[in-house]
Amino acid sequence: MTELETRTFEIRTDKLKKEERPLRLLMLADLHNRLWGEGQRELLEAVDAFSADMILCAGDMVLGRRQAGMEYALTLFEGLAKRRLTVVAANGNHESRMRQLPEQYGTQYGKYAARLKELGVQIPVNETLRTGFGSMSVHIHGYEMPLVYYRKFCVRRFDGGDLERKLGSPEAGAYHILMAHNPVYFRHYARWGADLTLAGHLHGGIVRIPGIGGLISPQARLFPGYDRGLYEKKGKYMVVSPGLGEHTVPIRILNPPWLTGIIVRGTG
């Protein structure tokens, strides 16, 4: 079994006062219903070691296949609920197609979402959650991208107006976290006003070539950009997880799974 790594990135914002304690976020993405030890023990121990203020799941925690199991993903959320932390789970393309195509997937998404809500997990589907940390107002946006942007063998031109139509304009003065799953369109997310975008989807490029990066994306595109790590554009940031699981091509070469920590430090 591939070893799990915890990677931590530090970013800065003038929306939080420099004398205040930094915000500690923990991102999970692309679990694809993988089991990390009995009762998700290994993953939950890593969660505990990070001491997060919030846990943000950036999509594809389950497998969007007919009659696919979701018990391991639910086991993880049950474990997280016991930690009494704020947990937010946005939809990736797997959850999105389950939600949008009930004629194919039946009640799978409804059962999944209902159980998460029972556990206190918030699921913003093209919605904004408003909370705070210290003196900073924090807005967490769950963006469900149209499924056409996940089709194989193409990268479709992004309609940046879709963000505005679904989420409105970012409120001035707040710190905006956009959970967008697909990292390909980072420049549009930054232009919209996301201070921090959380994404996954590309699985780190599956196979990594030293000095070059990931080899292939789920859309079967070679050498995808934004495959994993921290990116910045004019003071706006994106963190991309290579994921916690696999599907379809169940391999990773030089590409370990990540539990991704983000420390937001104030400079205001």
N, C-alpha and C positions, 0 to 999 in steps of 0.2 A: 504493500500500500504506500502511496506517495505521502511523504511527511507534510504536515500542515505547518505553514509559517505565519507568524504575525508580523505584518509590515506596518510601520507607523510613519505618517507624513505630518509635517507641521506647516501651517499656513497662518497668515496674519490678516487682521482686519482692524480698521479704525472705528468700527461700529461697536467694539467692546473696549472698555477702558483698560489701559495697560496695567493698572494696579489690581485688576480683578483676576480671579482664577480663570485659566483657559477652559474652554469648552472641549470636552472629550467625547468624540463621536466614534462609534464602532459600526463599520459597514460590513454587511453580509450580502453576497450575491451569488447567483448561479449554483445553488446547492443541488438542484435537480434531484431532490429526494435521496441524496446520498446519506449513508449512515457513517458517523465517526465514533465508533466504539459503542458499547452497550448504553442505550439511553442517550446517545449523543454526548457521552461523557467527555471525550477528548475536546470536542468543540466548545462545550460549556465551560470546561476548565480554562480554556484559552480566553473565553469571554470574561470570566471572573478575574483573570490576571490583569486585564486591561483597565478595569475600574471605569467603565464608561458612564457618561451622563445620559446618553441616549443611544439606542440601537436602531439603525436604519437599514432596512433590507431593500436592495436595489433591483429586485426582480428575479424571476426564474428560480424560485425556491422549490417549485414542483416541476413535474414533466407534463407538458400539454399533449398527452396522448390519450386516446380512448381507453378508458378503464385503467389508466395508469395508477399505481399506488401513490399515496401521499403521506403514508404513515410516518416516515422518517422526518419529513418536514414538520409535521404536526408535533412529533416528539420534541423537536428542537424548540418550537414555539411554546410548548408546555413548559419546557425547562426555563426558557427566558421569562415566562410569566412569573415564575417563582422568585426571580430576582427583583421583581417590583420596580423595573425600569420602564421608561417610556420606550415602546417598541412601535415603529412605523414600518409597514410593508407595502411598497409600491409594486405595481404589476410590471413584469417583463413581458416579452412576447408570448411565453408559454401560458401565463395566467390570462393574458389579454385574449388569446384565441379561445381559451376555455370559456371566458366570460362572454365574448362577442358571438360565438358560434354554438349556441346551445343545441342546435339541430344535429351537430356532430358529437358534442361532448356531454350532452344531457345535463344532469344536475351536479357534475363534478365541481365546477367553480362555486356554485351556491353552497355546497357542503363545506368546501375549503374556507370560503370567506366567513361563513357562519361560525365555524369553530374558532377561527382567529379572533373574531369579535367577542366570542364568549370568553376568550383568554385576555381580553383587554387590548389586543393589537389593533392599531388604527390603520385603515386601508384607504388612503386618499386616491380616488380614481378621478383624475382631472379636477382635483380639489386642493385647497390650501389649508393646512393646519397652522394655527397661530399659537405660539407659546413664547416663552422668554427664558433668558439665562442672564443672571445678574442684571445689569442695566440695559442689556441688548434685547430687542424684540426679534424673535426668530420665526420666520415663515418657512414651512416645509411644504413644497409643492410636489404632488404626485402626478406626473405626466404620463398618460397612456398614449403612446405614439401609434398612429394608424398602422395596421398590419402590413400595408403595402411596402413600408420601409424595411421590412425584414425579409423580403423575398430573395431567394438565392440568385446568384449570377448577375446582380445589378446593384448599383448604388443610386437610388433615385434622388433627384434634386429635391431638397427639403423646402417645404412651404413654411417659412418662418412665422407666418401669420397664424398657424395652427396653435402655437403656444399662446398667443394673445387671445384667440377666440376661446380657448378652453380655460385659461388661467387668469386672463386679464393682465393688466400692467402691474409690475412689482411696486409695492408701496415704498415710497421714499423713506429712508432712514432705517428700515428693517434689514436684517441679515437674511438673505434668500438662499435656501438650499433646494435645488431642483433635483428630484429623483427621476432620471430620464431613461435609464437602462441602456439605450443605444448610444455609444460615445461618438459615433461618426460625425455628428452634427454639432460639435462643441462650439464652433464659432457662432452659431445661431443661438445657442443657449446663453453664451456670454453676452451677445448683443441684446438679447431679451432682458437681461439684468440679473441672471443667476450669479450670486457671489461664489457659490460652490455647487458644482454639479457632481452627482454620484451616478456611476454607470458601471456596466459589466459587459455582458453579452458576447464579447469577442474571445473569451476564454484564454486570454493572453496570447492568442495566435496558435494555440494548441502545441506546436513545436517551435521552440525558440532557437534562433541561430545567433551565437555570440557576436556582438558588434552590429547586428542588423535588427533583431527583434523577432516578433511573431511571424510565423510562416503563412497562415491561412485563417480566414475568418469563417464564421458560420454561413456567410453568404457566398462562400467559395471564392473570395477575393484574396489574391496573394499579397503578402506583406502589408497588412492593414495598419493604418495609423492609429494612434490612441489605443494601443492594445493592452497596456497595463501601466500603472504608476500615476504620478502627479504631473499635471499639465497646467500651464498658465497663459492667459492672454489678457494683457492690459489690466492686471490686477484682479482678474476673474480666474477661478481655479476649477479644475476637474480632476477627480480621483477615479481611476478605473481599476476595478478588481478583476484579476484573472479567474475568479470564481472558486467555489468550494467543491464542485463536482464536475461530472462529465455526462455527455449523452451522445448518441449516434457514433461518434469516433471516441471511444473511451480510453484515450491515451493522453499523456503529458510527457513531453521530453524537454528537460531543462526549464521546466515551467511549473513549479510547485503551486498548490492551492494556497490562497491567502485569506487570512482573517485580517481585515484592513482597518487600522486605527487612524484617526485624523484628529489632530490637536489644533484648535482654532485659538490663536493667542491674540490678545488685544493690543492695539497700539494707540488707541484714542486717548 
